[in-house]
């Protein structure tokens, strides 16, 4: 006959607490990493949309300040520092010539991750043909 004793799957007192303490930092790091990737993707999409919006407004108006303001408004939801917005007319400002808007953004990292990994930097350019000439 078998002796009655502790079930082979029963935990000893405190074992669950020790295992939780060992696993918790790993779970927190994974959670922070997933959140940072989601924020990075959002920032990338906002920077892309801001460059498009600025190029569209620049193509409609042939006005670099209007293009800059449109890009800035589209990028207003970005956390941290404001993006750098450059508006250029590489082939002049005649009708049909391109206007190029470049938005460059340096994204802040969560919970001091900047000490572990280099900061993320996004730069997107969009060119569109001018609809009216100067």
VOVOTOR-573258 format. One line per 5 residues: number of its first residue (from 1); their letters; for each residue x, z, y of N, C-alpha, C, O, CB. Coordinates in steps of 0.001 Angstrom, whole numbers, plus 500000, padded with zeros to 6 digits. Glycine has a CB too. Layout:
REM VOVOTOR-573258
NUM	a	X:Z:Y:X:Z:Y:X:Z:Y:X:Z:Y:X:Z:Y ~ ...
//
This chain:
REM VOVOTOR-573258
1	xxxxx	500802:500000:498832:500000:500000:500000:500861:500000:501253:501960:500554:501273:499079:501172:499986 ~ 500357:499389:502262:501104:499244:503504:500883:500461:504401:499774:500985:504507:500691:497953:504236 ~ 501957:500891:505034:501855:502009:505955:501230:501545:507252:501471:500428:507710:503230:502638:506211 ~ 500438:502398:507829:499880:502060:509132:500903:502426:510185:501481:503513:510161:498523:502789:509385 ~ 501110:501550:511064:502085:501781:512134:501761:500863:513292:500636:500380:513422:503543:501547:511638
6	xxxxx	502714:500637:514099:502515:499789:515283:502328:498348:514839:503023:497849:513954:503716:499906:516270 ~ 501404:497720:515458:501145:496305:515197:502361:495512:515672:502942:495847:516704:499828:495818:515914 ~ 502757:494468:514945:503977:493753:515337:503875:493083:516711:504905:492758:517301:504306:492710:514297 ~ 502670:492867:517235:502526:492210:518522:502234:493188:519656:502006:492762:520788:501435:491184:518447 ~ 502236:494457:519381:501966:495440:520426:503187:495575:521327:504328:495543:520864:501586:496810:519812
11	xxxxx	502924:495726:522625:504006:495887:523588:504411:497342:523693:503576:498242:523603:503595:495354:524958 ~ 505672:497558:523879:506141:498907:524141:505818:499247:525583:505652:498350:526410:507665:499046:523856 ~ 505728:500502:525890:505403:500907:527254:506460:500374:528219:507660:500546:528006:505299:502448:527358 ~ 505990:499726:529281:506896:499218:530305:507438:497820:530043:508015:497209:530942:508030:500147:530451 ~ 507266:497305:528837:507810:495983:528517:507159:494900:529364:507839:493992:529841:507617:495670:527033
16	xxxxx	505864:494987:529552:505159:493989:530354:505636:494020:531803:505780:492972:532432:503641:494224:530291 ~ 505882:495214:532332:506365:495326:533705:507752:494702:533862:508021:494022:534852:506400:496793:534134 ~ 508610:494928:532906:509957:494354:532959:509898:492832:532854:510600:492135:533586:510836:494932:531830 ~ 509078:492318:531964:508953:490870:531826:508376:490246:533098:508822:489181:533526:508071:490524:530619 ~ 507394:490902:533695:506810:490410:534944:507859:490404:536052:507944:489446:536820:505597:491275:535358
21	xxxxx	508651:491459:536137:509699:491540:537156:510752:490443:536966:511335:489975:537943:510368:492921:537117 ~ 510995:490040:535748:511963:488976:535489:511397:487589:535805:512129:486706:536251:512413:489028:534038 ~ 510110:487402:535575:509482:486096:535758:509021:485869:537200:508982:484726:537657:508301:485954:534813 ~ 508677:486925:537912:508121:486805:539262:509009:486002:540231:508480:485123:540912:507889:488183:539826 ~ 510309:486250:540333:511124:485450:541266:511104:483953:540954:511096:483126:541866:512557:485942:541245
26	xxxxx	511097:483613:539689:511054:482203:539299:509716:481586:539711:509679:480474:540236:511275:482049:537772 ~ 508633:482301:539475:507311:481800:539869:507210:481644:541382:506639:480664:541861:506208:482743:539365 ~ 507747:482580:542132:507721:482485:543588:508548:481297:544083:508131:480590:545001:508240:483784:544211 ~ 509706:481079:543485:510540:479930:543881:509828:478614:543594:509883:477691:544407:511894:479963:543145 ~ 509169:478519:542463:508427:477298:542121:507275:477097:543092:507023:475973:543528:507898:477363:540670
31	xxxxx	506571:478173:543436:505451:478074:544379:505931:477622:545749:505313:476748:546358:504724:479420:544496 ~ 507005:478192:546238:507557:477799:547545:508019:476352:547501:507800:475611:548459:508732:478724:547953 ~ 508647:475935:546419:509118:474548:546307:507947:473561:546313:508021:472517:546961:509949:474368:545022 ~ 506883:473882:545607:505709:472997:545580:505082:472925:546974:504696:471847:547425:504662:473497:544537 ~ 504980:474059:547651:504435:474061:549017:505313:473243:549958:504800:472499:550794:504302:475503:549542
36	xxxxx	506637:473375:549830:507544:472627:550701:507438:471127:550459:507496:470347:551409:508984:473087:550488 ~ 507285:470714:549223:507115:469285:548920:505804:468777:549522:505764:467673:550067:507136:469039:547380 ~ 504749:469556:549432:503461:469143:550013:503560:469023:551531:503055:468063:552113:502352:470148:549637 ~ 504206:469987:552170:504386:469924:553628:505249:468733:554009:504973:468059:555001:505021:471226:554156 ~ 506286:468468:553233:507163:467326:553508:506405:466007:553423:506579:465136:554275:508339:467312:552530
41	xxxxx	505579:465858:552418:504797:464638:552273:503842:464471:553450:503694:463370:553980:504018:464654:550952 ~ 503201:465552:553857:502304:465495:555011:503070:465088:556272:502606:464233:557026:501612:466858:555222 ~ 504221:465684:556504:505023:465351:557689:505457:463883:557657:505432:463211:558688:506264:466269:557777 ~ 505847:463390:556502:506244:461988:556371:505079:461066:556740:505263:460080:557454:506728:461695:554931 ~ 503890:461392:556251:502718:460568:556551:502352:460624:558035:501957:459610:558611:501528:461020:555706
46	xxxxx	502480:461791:558654:502186:461920:560088:503198:461132:560910:502820:460468:561875:502193:463406:560518 ~ 504470:461191:560547:505502:460427:561269:505243:458927:561135:505382:458185:562108:506918:460775:560734 ~ 504873:458483:559952:504553:457066:559740:503360:456642:560592:503395:455590:561230:504260:456797:558254 ~ 502317:457449:560604:501129:457136:561399:501446:457145:562890:500919:456321:563637:500004:458133:561096 ~ 502302:458068:563334:502666:458136:564754:503430:456891:565186:503210:456389:566288:503507:459388:565032
51	xxxxx	504317:456387:564344:505055:455166:564715:504104:453969:564766:504232:453109:565638:506210:454893:563707 ~ 503159:453915:563839:502172:452826:563857:501285:452887:565085:501031:451870:565731:501312:452871:562605 ~ 500814:454086:565404:499933:454256:566562:500645:453864:567851:500061:453199:568707:499439:455707:566653 ~ 501899:454270:567993:502664:453905:569188:502901:452414:569283:502788:451833:570362:503988:454627:569202 ~ 503230:451784:568154:503454:450333:568159:502169:449596:568487:502187:448600:569211:504002:449862:566802
56	xxxxx	501062:450075:567961:499778:449420:568250:499445:449502:569744:499053:448509:570356:498644:450066:567418 ~ 499606:450690:570319:499323:450855:571741:500309:450050:572587:499926:449480:573608:499378:452340:572130 ~ 501558:450001:572174:502549:449195:572897:502235:447715:572830:502429:446994:573809:503937:449443:572343 ~ 501752:447252:571686:501393:445836:571536:500180:445493:572392:500096:444392:572936:501108:445503:570058 ~ 499248:446423:572514:498045:446173:573311:498328:446185:574810:497784:445368:575553:496985:447206:572986
61	xxxxx	499181:447115:575258:499348:447338:576693:500647:446805:577279:500738:446601:578490:499263:448781:576971 ~ 501654:446575:576438:502989:446178:576894:503565:447252:577821:504307:446943:578754:502936:444804:577621 ~ 503217:448514:577557:503648:449639:578385:504367:450662:577508:503741:451278:576646:502436:450293:579114 ~ 505685:450854:577715:506411:451793:576855:505921:453239:576984:505939:453987:576006:507883:451736:577177 ~ 505487:453632:578176:505007:455009:578358:503689:455236:577612:503482:456310:577048:504824:455320:579857
66	xxxxx	502808:454253:577603:501553:454369:576852:501838:454448:575350:501187:455204:574629:500618:453168:577159 ~ 502806:453672:574888:503179:453714:573471:503750:455078:573113:503423:455633:572064:504200:452607:573143 ~ 504600:455623:573978:505201:456935:573741:504124:458032:573705:504163:458916:572850:506249:457250:574834 ~ 503170:457969:574632:502098:458963:574664:501211:458871:573421:500793:459895:572879:501250:458783:575926 ~ 500926:457654:572971:500098:457480:571775:500809:458036:570544:500185:458681:569702:499755:455992:571566
71	xxxxx	502109:457787:570439:502876:458332:569314:502923:459848:569370:502766:460523:568353:504299:457766:569308 ~ 503139:460372:570552:503216:461818:570720:501888:462480:570357:501873:463526:569708:503606:462167:572160 ~ 500785:461882:570771:499468:462439:570435:499224:462393:568931:498661:463329:568364:498355:461674:571172 ~ 499644:461313:568284:499444:461188:566838:500318:462172:566062:499978:462557:564944:499745:459757:566385 ~ 501453:462584:566659:502373:463505:565988:502176:464946:566422:503000:465801:566098:503799:463093:566251
76	xxxxx	501106:465236:567145:500923:466586:567697:500719:467656:566630:500926:468837:566909:499746:466596:568634 ~ 500324:467283:565430:500081:468274:564372:501346:468682:563625:501291:469554:562758:499078:467731:563385 ~ 502481:468071:563943:503712:468402:563238:504202:469796:563622:504193:470151:564801:504794:467359:563536 ~ 504632:470593:562634:505151:471926:562955:506571:471848:563511:507288:470877:563269:505124:472824:561710 ~ 506963:472859:564244:508340:472928:564744:508559:472083:565978:507661:471909:566802:509299:472497:563674
81	xxxxx	509768:471560:566092:510165:470775:567256:509384:469469:567342:508939:468925:566331:511661:470486:567211 ~ 509227:468981:568558:508554:467697:568781:509458:466573:568283:510681:466694:568352:508201:467498:570294 ~ 508882:465491:567787:509701:464365:567329:510291:463598:568507:509784:463657:569627:508868:463421:566454 ~ 511358:462886:568231:511984:462002:569219:511330:460638:569063:511272:460097:567959:513558:461918:569031 ~ 510838:460081:570161:510129:458802:570115:510876:457795:570970:511113:458025:572156:508659:458954:570599
86	xxxxx	511242:456684:570363:511938:455609:571075:511075:454360:571050:510568:453970:569999:513334:455326:570445 ~ 510909:453735:572205:510151:452491:572326:511111:451429:572829:511774:451615:573849:508912:452649:573290 ~ 511187:450319:572116:512094:449249:572535:511414:447885:572414:510476:447695:571640:513386:449277:571694 ~ 511923:446957:573202:511466:445569:573190:512700:444716:572895:513331:444212:573824:510771:445154:574568 ~ 513058:444544:571607:514327:443892:571260:514449:442435:571715:515562:441941:571896:514514:443949:569786
91	xxxxx	513338:441750:571900:513396:440338:572298:512739:440107:573652:512317:438990:573952:512724:439461:571244 ~ 512647:441139:574465:512008:441014:575763:510547:441411:575691:510059:441888:574667:512140:439596:576284 ~ 509855:441201:576819:508468:441653:576896:507485:440509:577072:506406:440693:577635:508308:442626:578029 ~ 507851:439338:576595:506939:438185:576651:505902:438311:575537:506119:439000:574540:507726:436836:576523 ~ 504789:437640:575723:503733:437656:574713:504280:437139:573375:504967:436119:573332:502520:436799:575175
96	xxxxx	503970:437846:572296:504426:437471:570957:505741:438119:570554:506083:438137:569372:504568:435990:570873 ~ 506484:438651:571522:507740:439344:571202:507404:440707:570584:506348:441271:570870:508641:439516:572487 ~ 508283:441228:569752:507968:442504:569097:508221:443719:569995:509134:443725:570821:508783:442639:567828 ~ 507404:444721:569812:507667:446049:570353:507960:446931:569144:507243:446888:568144:506444:446605:571223 ~ 509010:447723:569245:509399:448579:568114:509320:450037:568553:509892:450424:569572:510842:448231:567606
101	xxxxx	508610:450833:567776:508500:452274:568036:509127:453008:566857:508753:452800:565703:506998:452715:568248 ~ 510094:453876:567176:510769:454676:566157:510490:456148:566427:510719:456646:567530:512303:454393:566141 ~ 509994:456831:565409:509716:458266:565500:510666:458978:564549:510693:458690:563353:508212:458594:565156 ~ 511451:459916:565092:512399:460684:564294:512030:462154:564399:511840:462684:565494:513867:460438:564762 ~ 511932:462810:563238:511454:464187:563194:512311:465009:562246:512637:464569:561143:509979:464240:562764
106	xxxxx	512671:466207:562687:513412:467149:561847:512459:468262:561445:511994:469029:562287:514672:467723:562591 ~ 512173:468343:560164:511161:469265:559653:511748:470648:559370:512796:470746:558731:510528:468699:558385 ~ 511095:471718:559830:511561:473066:559488:511250:473374:558022:510251:472905:557477:510903:474124:560414 ~ 512110:474161:557400:511919:474515:555995:511322:475919:555883:511497:476752:556771:513260:474433:555225 ~ 510619:476164:554782:509963:477452:554541:510944:478533:554111:511928:478253:553427:508889:477296:553487
111	xxxxx	510675:479747:554508:511328:480957:553997:512849:480876:553889:513419:481310:552888:510776:481276:552663 ~ 513489:480345:554873:514948:480306:554861:515547:479322:553884:516720:479447:553531:515468:481644:554560 ~ 514780:478350:553437:515331:477348:552520:516436:476519:553185:517222:475860:552506:514216:476423:552018 ~ 516484:476560:554516:517506:475817:555249:518912:476264:554910:519870:475516:555108:517282:475956:556723 ~ 519045:477496:554394:520373:477960:553981:520769:477409:552619:521948:477396:552265:520412:479480:553950
116	xxxxx	519774:476953:551854:520049:476453:550505:520127:474933:550436:520933:474378:549690:518987:476941:549554 ~ 519287:474265:551216:519242:472800:551195:519330:472282:552625:518933:472980:553557:517942:472286:550499 ~ 519840:471078:552810:519903:470526:554169:518503:470256:554703:517586:469980:553929:520738:469229:554192 ~ 518330:470333:556021:516997:470102:556591:516528:468670:556372:517322:467729:556363:516997:470419:558082 ~ 515232:468531:556198:514650:467205:555993:514516:466512:557349:514128:467130:558341:513260:467302:555275
121	xxxxx	514839:465233:557373:514740:464448:558595:514045:463141:558244:514481:462410:557355:516149:464194:559237 ~ 512955:462856:558958:512198:461638:558723:512335:460726:559927:512283:461179:561070:510716:461952:558438 ~ 512506:459458:559669:512561:458477:560743:511827:457228:560277:512165:456641:559249:514037:458152:561147 ~ 510823:456832:561041:510032:455646:560690:509942:454735:561901:509756:455198:563027:508606:456042:560194 ~ 510075:453438:561664:509953:452431:562719:508833:451475:562375:508629:451115:561216:511279:451664:562914
126	xxxxx	508112:451070:563404:507064:450071:563237:507215:449064:564356:507412:449430:565514:505638:450715:563241 ~ 507120:447772:563998:507167:446699:564993:505867:445926:564951:505311:445667:563884:508372:445756:564747 ~ 505389:445557:566145:504192:444723:566265:504405:443731:567405:505158:443990:568343:502913:445597:566513 ~ 503730:442598:567305:503849:441564:568342:503027:441956:569563:501907:442454:569448:503388:440183:567804 ~ 503612:441719:570736:502913:441996:571985:501731:441059:572153:501846:439853:571936:503865:441868:573176
131	xxxx	500607:441615:572535:499393:440811:572706:499293:440238:574113:498582:439260:574345:498154:441650:572400 ~ 500000:440846:575040:500029:440274:576388:501441:440389:576924:502152:441347:576621:499014:440985:577336 ~ 501842:439420:577714:503197:439372:578242:503291:440050:579591:502291:440364:580237:503671:437941:578350 ~ 504522:440260:579985:504793:440871:581291:504926:439820:582358:505155:440148:583523:506055:441720:581243
//
